[in-house]
Amino acid sequence: MQRKVVLTADGSRTIHIEEWNENYHSHHGALQEARHVFIEKIKERIGDRTEISILETGFGTGLNAFLALQLSEELNVKIKYVGLEAFPVSAEELEALNYSQFWEAGRRKYEMLHEIPWEKEMAITENFQLTKKQISFEDWQVERNTFDFIFFDAFGPRVQPHLWTILIFEKMFLASKKEGFFLTYCAKGQVRRDLESVGFEMKRLLGPPGKREMLVGKK
């Protein structure tokens, strides 16, 4: 499958899959999409918690994890982060993405996100622990009642409809803690209805640049 690094509207880069005509992040702005959909929603909902756990379905470029690491330092909150990824990004692609330009002091930390071994929990900083699992969402064994936030950042339903099914959403619901949140850039009506059918209370919120809406679910 052919992949190439492309520039997005906010000056950040993402990976484009030519066969699917699909990007890892929005062409309207990879960085601002990740911040709007995931990081800002944590800030609005974290309350007085000093420790949180995050599951990301689609670790990909590591951008969401990198921003979550920044957040752990900004808020002085401990984060346990689990990222699922079936097809890891190459070292050459990571160098071309150059995400650390947006947080120069974090360059080494971003490199560590990708250098640590798969399948092991590793401390990147005192406040941020990462476990990367090289596995498909379908094969992942649910860790029940474990996560405060789920970043559902799979490729869109147009190209990977099998990842946007009730079966997958049931796993996400089981993995969420009570009062946990499910976050995704996608706002399709069928996706919202299927998430409601497995038990999430769903809301449509203002989407990132280039998208009218996004979805937030609560267990």
Secondary structure as UniProt FT lines:
FT   STRAND          3..7
FT   TURN            9..10
FT   STRAND          13..17
FT   TURN            18..21
FT   STRAND          22..23
FT   TURN            27..28
FT   HELIX           30..34
FT   HELIX           35..39
FT   HELIX           40..45
FT   TURN            47..48
FT   STRAND          51..57
FT   TURN            60..61
FT   HELIX           63..75
FT   STRAND          78..84
FT   HELIX           91..97
FT   HELIX           99..102
FT   HELIX           104..106
FT   HELIX           107..115
FT   TURN            118..119
FT   STRAND          121..123
FT   STRAND          128..133
FT   TURN            137..139
FT   TURN            144..145
FT   STRAND          147..152
FT   TURN            157..159
FT   HELIX           161..163
FT   HELIX           166..175
FT   STRAND          176..184
FT   HELIX           189..198
FT   STRAND          201..206
FT   TURN            209..210
FT   STRAND          213..218
//
